[in-house]
Amino acid sequence: MGKGGEKGGESGEPEAQLRFYTWEEIQKHNLRTDKWLVIERKVYNITKWANRHPGGHRVISHCAGEDATDAFQAFHINPTLVRKFLKPLLIGELAPGEPSQDRDKNSQLVEDFRTLRKTAEDMNLFRANPLFFSLYLAHILAMEVLAWLMVSYFGTGWITTLILACILTTSQAQAGWLQHDFGHLSVFKKSSWNHIVHKFVIGHLKGASANWWNHRHFQHHAKPNIFKKDPDVNMLHVFVLGDTQPVEYGKKKLKYLPYNHQHEYFFLIFPPLLIPVYFQIQIISTMIRRRFWAVSETFPLASRGLDGSSETSPEERGRTVGRDCVFLFLESHWFVWVTQMNHIPMEIDSEKHRDWLSSQMAATCNIEQSFFNDWFTGHLNFQIEH
């Protein structure tokens, strides 16, 4: 292979020379201990740096051995700023005779998509309306205040508790959709402002971890509906999804559960238990494993338990716990039906190394637009555009 005249390397080593690489060689570096990727024809060695990646090591590792140009553009609102972190990782470029896309991807489709994206950016279609998001946040806070006033005025009787559960279910579900937009850094031009509001909404309004959400959700968008890469289709052997996994389990005679009845026990396990049980375990375990001990992560979780601290009698505390269980149960149903209707009906399979546009289109669909659907789904009925 030919050598270039620039210098670079894994840690900015002064003697490392840039080289030209073929796709055949780059694709070999997709191991846990050896990861390369390509962005705009430049080759980067991310092996050691992946664990320091702000979005999590997994999402960037999922692109190892591939062209990550479109994923890089999709996840970074200021690519110019982020490129300074790439400079020490630069080890070479694609050889002049190599195509820009790997694994026989449709180069014309890739270029057409990038042109479409540039056109949308020039038309300011990605520019958010601050007034809209301010009103969205205001209607969530109004429901939270209403719930607090009801407790103050009517006490914690069972009727009041049930009404409160419905109000809090709605506010929590809507807060979940709102934090999603801030988590994607799609509201403010500055990433820092998006991060601040994101941590407030998901942390102080929902009592969850912003880092946990980022590390999980970015993987979903990077590799939607792909086994072992999209955590949203990791069903822990409880369900089998798509067309290929049931066949695979059948051939291997894996019978963790009676999968021929999963359409029946789905309603007893997935919608009611996802948020109250699985997500809570995930949040705590991820914080311990990834050492997310910053005050911005731990205080919201602790403050969530202060909601019922003013109750003194066992009966009042019982109602508070019951209220929280009911609204988490209801919110979990709301969340599951909205998020899964876009993805579960679509293709769910192993990695096929498609181009960015094809992988997104194969894994999601839109839902009919209406004022209610827009509000109820937090505009996730526009999943293809999202």
Helices and strands as residue ranges (DSSP letters): E 3-7, E 17-21, H 23-26, E 30-31, E 34-39, E 42-45, G 50-52, H 57-61, H 69-75, H 79-86, G 87-89, E 90-94, H 107-122, H 130-154, H 158-183, H 191-199, I 200-205, H 210-222, G 231-233, H 244-252, G 259-261, H 262-273, I 274-279, H 280-290, H 295-304, H 314-343, H 356-363, H 371-376
